[in-house]
Amino acid sequence: MYQWNGFKEKMDHELDRKPNSTVHLSLLREGYKLDGNGIKKQLGFNSLKSVDYIAENNALALVEFSDLYSQQNVLLSLSKTLYKSQAISNKDTKQINKKLWQTIQKELTDKYKDTLLIIEQMQKNNFCSKLEEHYKNDETVKKYWIIVSPFHPDIKEENKPELARFLDNLKDNIATSLPNKWNIKVQIIFIENFAKPK
């Protein structure tokens, strides 16, 4: 992918810019930047969603940094407050949570799919044999890494088991919502584990 080396950089996870963030580390891993002033803008594809980076780690991976725990903690706290105030029933609370979680799942799935269109355009504008080999071969395992921050101290203990289940289900649901023939391995990885040199 040397043709796109102008967009290669140490990955910026941006999780330390969230309010009250407990993430205070920089990454050594490098990737090809898609968002902001990255490849997507260069191609004129800003209207598409995309993951944050294309990474090389023996095989190529699409990398998305997401503050899922904080998002879900806010949603859980809100729905519990509504339920306790008797504004909505427990059944309605569960339905609202399900819809919100499906929205997050769709967002992450769409980012993967739209990134494939961007990769196709990268091929047309400036051929990348490694991308071609990786994404056109149905037998090659494709990697989708969703990198998350650890539990924030503000997250209530009572919410942690549900958040952990949410992440596990999210990983499985994203994997099953993408075509089997694409052969994609979805992983949700804590940022401190992702930051360790390989």
C-alpha positions as CSV (number, residue, x, y, z in Angstrom):
1,M,0.0,0.0,0.0
2,Y,3.0,2.3,-0.4
3,Q,1.0,4.4,-2.9
4,W,-1.0,5.7,0.1
5,N,1.9,6.2,2.5
6,G,1.1,9.9,2.7
7,F,-1.9,8.9,4.9
8,K,0.0,6.5,7.1
9,E,0.3,7.6,10.7
10,K,0.4,6.5,14.3
11,M,-3.2,5.8,15.1
12,D,-5.1,8.5,17.0
13,H,-7.9,6.8,19.0
14,E,-9.4,10.1,20.2
15,L,-10.9,8.3,23.2
16,D,-8.9,10.6,25.5
17,R,-10.9,13.6,24.2
18,K,-14.2,12.3,25.6
19,P,-15.5,14.0,28.8
20,N,-14.0,12.5,32.0
21,S,-11.9,10.0,29.9
22,T,-9.7,7.6,31.8
23,V,-7.8,6.6,28.6
24,H,-4.3,8.2,28.8
25,L,-2.1,6.4,26.3
26,S,-0.8,6.9,22.8
27,L,-0.6,4.1,20.2
28,L,2.5,2.8,18.5
29,R,0.5,1.0,15.8
30,E,0.3,2.7,12.5
31,G,-2.6,2.7,10.0
32,Y,-3.9,4.5,6.9
33,K,-6.2,7.3,8.0
34,L,-9.6,7.3,6.4
35,D,-11.6,10.0,8.3
36,G,-10.9,13.8,8.6
37,N,-8.2,14.8,6.2
38,G,-7.6,11.1,5.3
39,I,-8.1,9.0,2.2
40,K,-11.9,9.4,2.2
41,K,-11.5,13.2,1.7
42,Q,-8.8,12.6,-0.9
43,L,-11.2,10.4,-2.9
44,G,-14.2,12.8,-2.5
45,F,-16.1,10.2,-0.6
46,N,-16.9,12.2,2.5
47,S,-20.6,11.3,2.3
48,L,-19.7,7.7,3.1
49,K,-19.2,6.3,6.6
50,S,-15.9,4.6,7.2
51,V,-13.8,3.0,9.9
52,D,-11.0,5.1,11.3
53,Y,-8.0,3.2,9.9
54,I,-6.8,0.5,7.6
55,A,-4.1,-1.4,9.5
56,E,-1.4,-3.8,8.4
57,N,-0.6,-6.5,10.9
58,N,0.5,-9.5,8.9
59,A,-3.0,-9.3,7.3
60,L,-5.0,-6.2,6.8
61,A,-7.6,-5.1,9.3
62,L,-10.2,-2.4,9.4
63,V,-10.0,-0.5,12.7
64,E,-12.7,1.5,14.4
65,F,-12.3,3.3,17.8
66,S,-15.6,3.5,19.7
67,D,-16.6,4.7,23.1
68,L,-19.3,2.1,23.4
69,Y,-19.3,1.7,27.1
70,S,-20.0,5.4,27.7
71,Q,-22.8,5.4,25.1
72,Q,-24.4,2.3,26.6
73,N,-24.0,3.5,30.2
74,V,-25.9,6.7,29.3
75,L,-28.7,4.7,27.6
76,L,-29.0,2.3,30.5
77,S,-29.1,5.1,33.0
78,L,-31.7,7.0,31.0
79,S,-34.0,4.0,30.5
80,K,-33.8,3.0,34.1
81,T,-34.6,6.6,35.2
82,L,-37.7,6.6,32.9
83,Y,-38.8,3.2,34.2
84,K,-38.4,4.3,37.9
85,S,-40.3,7.5,37.2
86,Q,-43.1,5.2,35.7
87,A,-43.0,7.2,32.5
88,I,-42.7,3.9,30.6
89,S,-43.1,0.2,31.4
90,N,-40.3,-2.3,31.8
91,K,-41.4,-3.9,28.5
92,D,-41.1,-0.5,26.8
93,T,-37.7,0.1,28.4
94,K,-36.4,-3.2,26.9
95,Q,-37.8,-2.3,23.5
96,I,-36.2,1.1,23.5
97,N,-32.8,-0.4,24.6
98,K,-33.1,-3.0,21.8
99,K,-33.8,-0.4,19.2
100,L,-30.9,1.8,20.4
101,W,-28.5,-1.1,20.4
102,Q,-29.6,-2.1,16.9
103,T,-28.9,1.4,15.8
104,I,-25.3,1.1,17.1
105,Q,-24.9,-2.3,15.5
106,K,-26.1,-0.9,12.1
107,E,-23.7,2.1,12.4
108,L,-20.7,-0.2,12.9
109,T,-21.9,-2.6,10.2
110,D,-22.4,0.3,7.7
111,K,-19.0,1.7,8.4
112,Y,-17.4,-1.7,7.4
113,K,-19.5,-1.9,4.2
114,D,-18.9,1.7,3.2
115,T,-15.1,1.2,3.8
116,L,-15.1,-1.6,1.3
117,L,-16.5,0.9,-1.3
118,I,-13.7,3.3,-0.4
119,I,-11.1,0.5,-0.8
120,E,-12.5,-0.3,-4.3
121,Q,-12.1,3.4,-5.2
122,M,-8.5,3.3,-3.8
123,Q,-7.8,0.4,-6.2
124,K,-9.1,2.4,-9.2
125,N,-7.2,5.6,-8.3
126,N,-4.0,4.1,-7.3
127,F,-3.7,0.3,-7.5
128,C,-2.9,-1.5,-4.3
129,S,-2.1,-5.2,-4.9
130,K,-2.2,-6.0,-1.2
131,L,-5.7,-4.6,-0.8
132,E,-6.8,-6.5,-4.0
133,E,-5.4,-9.8,-2.7
134,H,-6.9,-9.3,0.7
135,Y,-10.4,-8.1,0.0
136,K,-11.1,-10.0,-3.3
137,N,-10.1,-13.4,-2.0
138,D,-13.1,-15.1,-0.3
139,E,-10.8,-17.5,1.5
140,T,-8.7,-14.8,3.2
141,V,-9.9,-14.0,6.7
142,K,-10.8,-10.3,6.9
143,K,-10.4,-8.6,10.3
144,Y,-12.7,-5.9,11.8
145,W,-11.3,-4.6,15.0
146,I,-13.6,-2.4,17.2
147,I,-11.4,-0.8,19.9
148,V,-13.1,0.3,23.1
149,S,-12.1,2.0,26.3
150,P,-12.2,0.2,29.6
151,F,-15.1,0.6,32.1
152,H,-15.2,4.2,33.3
153,P,-15.3,4.7,37.1
154,D,-18.6,6.5,36.7
155,I,-20.3,3.4,35.3
156,K,-22.4,1.8,38.0
157,E,-21.6,-1.7,39.1
158,E,-25.2,-2.8,38.4
159,N,-24.7,-1.7,34.7
160,K,-21.4,-3.6,34.1
161,P,-22.8,-7.1,33.5
162,E,-25.3,-5.8,31.0
163,L,-22.7,-3.7,29.2
164,A,-20.4,-6.8,29.0
165,R,-23.3,-8.8,27.5
166,F,-24.0,-6.0,25.1
167,L,-20.5,-6.0,23.7
168,D,-20.5,-9.8,23.3
169,N,-23.8,-9.8,21.6
170,L,-22.8,-6.8,19.4
171,K,-19.7,-8.6,18.2
172,D,-21.8,-11.7,17.2
173,N,-24.6,-9.6,15.6
174,I,-22.2,-7.5,13.5
175,A,-20.5,-10.8,12.3
176,T,-23.8,-12.4,11.3
177,S,-25.1,-9.2,9.6
178,L,-22.2,-9.3,7.1
179,P,-22.2,-11.9,4.3
180,N,-20.6,-15.3,5.4
181,K,-18.7,-15.4,2.1
182,W,-16.8,-12.3,3.1
183,N,-15.1,-14.4,5.8
184,I,-14.9,-11.6,8.4
185,K,-13.6,-12.0,11.9
186,V,-15.1,-9.3,14.2
187,Q,-13.2,-8.6,17.4
188,I,-14.0,-6.1,20.2
189,I,-10.7,-5.2,21.9
190,F,-9.9,-3.1,25.0
191,I,-7.6,-0.3,24.0
192,E,-4.9,-1.2,26.6
193,N,-4.6,-4.7,24.9
194,F,-4.6,-3.1,21.5
195,A,-1.8,-0.7,22.5
196,K,0.6,-3.5,23.4
197,P,3.3,-4.0,20.8
198,K,2.9,-7.2,18.8
